[in-house]
Amino acid sequence: MSYYDFVWFLISEEDKRNLTSIEYWFRVLDLDGDGVLSMYELEYFYNEQIEQMRERQIEYMPFTDLLCQILDLVKPTESGKIHLKDLKMCKMTNVFFDTFINLEKYLEYEQRDPFSNIRDLDGPELSDWEKYAADEYENLVSEDVNADNQDL
């Protein structure tokens, strides 16, 4: 993977609401490349998540129950098929993709405080990428300060 590809992967992983990220992850999940996410494809990826949850002894939701939630979340225009345009119109694509490809973020979402998504009215909401970049910057500053304190 080139540096350029890695940067796009990182942005796509950290901000799954970005249109470029939605297209990236859609292509990953669309195993047969037909431009439609079938329930078979979604089950294929969810089975990988189930396997990881079993290994960690985490209780998981059966695919049929999950599917009802996912279809309610995305509201696809065609029954039983999710198109790219459906995901671009969905406000919670990050939850959709994390359900199938990022167990840590999926579990974090499932275990969140239900009132945590109420926006702070003091300013505009930061994108997931901006939050990630700010957190990483804080980590770097903290490491720098700690290194300086050890040098004393």
N, C-alpha and C positions, 0 to 999 in steps of 0.2 A: 504494500500500500504506500503510495507516495505521500509526501507531506501535505500536498493539496487535498488529496482524497481523505487523509486523516482529519484535516481541519473541517471538511464538510461532514464527515462522520460525526465528529465531536459536536458540532453545531446541531446536527440532526438529532443526536442523542439527547442533548440538553434542552432543546426547544422544539418539541414535537407539534407545536401549534403553527410554526412557520410554514408557509406554503411549500418551500423547497424541501423541508423536512417531511411534510406530509407526502409529497411525491416520492421521496427517497424510501420511506418506510412502506409505502404502498407497493412499490416495486419489489421490496424484499418479501412481503407477505404474499404477493401474487405469484405463486409458485409456477403456474403454467403460462404466465404472461398474457392472459386473455383480457386483461383490463378490468377484471371483476374479482373481488374477494368472495369466494364461495364459503359455505359453512364448513366444507371439508378442509379447506386451507386454514381457516381459523381454528378448527379443532386440532389440526396437525400441530400448530404452534402452541396451543393451550396445553396439549398433552405433554409437551416439553416442560411447561411451567408446573404442571401437576407432578411430574417426576421429581423436580427440584423440591417441591413442597413436601412430597412424601419423604424424601431423604432428610429433610429438616423437621419432619414430624409436625407439619403445619396443616391444619384442617383446610380443605379446599372445597370450592363450590363445584358441583357437577356441571359439565359443559352445557347441558340443556338449560339449566338455571342461568348460567352466565350468559348464554346466548340471548335469552329474553332481555337481560339488562343491557347488553351491548346493542341490540336492535332498538331498544328504547332510547339509548344514548345517541345513536347515529341517525335514526329515523331514515333508513334508506328509501329511495323512491321506488325501487323494485324489490318485491318480496323475496327474501332469501339470498339477495345479492347486494354487495356493497361496492359501489363505484367510487372512483377517485373524487368526483364532484360531490358525493354524499359526505365524504370526510372533509372536504374543503369547506363545506357549509356547517359542519359540526363544531361547536364551541369547545368541546372537550376531547379533541383528538389525542392529546397527550395521554389521557386515561385509556382510550381505546388501544393505542399502540403499546403502552406499558403493560396492559393486560396480557399481551401475547409475546412481548419480547424483552421486558425488563422486570424481572421478578421483584427486585428490591423496591423499585418505584411503585409497582403495583401494590405490594404489601404496605408501603408507606401511605398510599392513597386510601387503601381499605381500612387502615388503622388511624386515620387522621381524625382530628376534632371536627365534627360536622359544621361548626361555626367558624372554622379557620379560614375559609375562603371569602369571608366578608371583607371587602376591600377597605383599605385605609383611605379615608376621604381627604387626607392632606395633600395628595398628589396623584399623578398617574401611576397606574400599576406597571411594574417592571415586567418585561418578558422573562420567560424561563432562562433564556440565554443571559440576559442582563443580571439576573439573580445569581446564576452560576459564576459569571465573570467577577461579580462583586465578592462572592464568597471566596473564590480562589485568590483574588487580590488580597483579601484580609488574611488568608492563610500565609501568603508570601510575606506580607508585612510582619505578621506575628513571628514567622521563622527568622526573619531578618533581625527583629528586636531581640529574640531569644539568643541568636548567635552573637549579637553585639554585647549582651549582658554576660555571656560566657567568656568573652574575650577580656572582660575587666578583671 
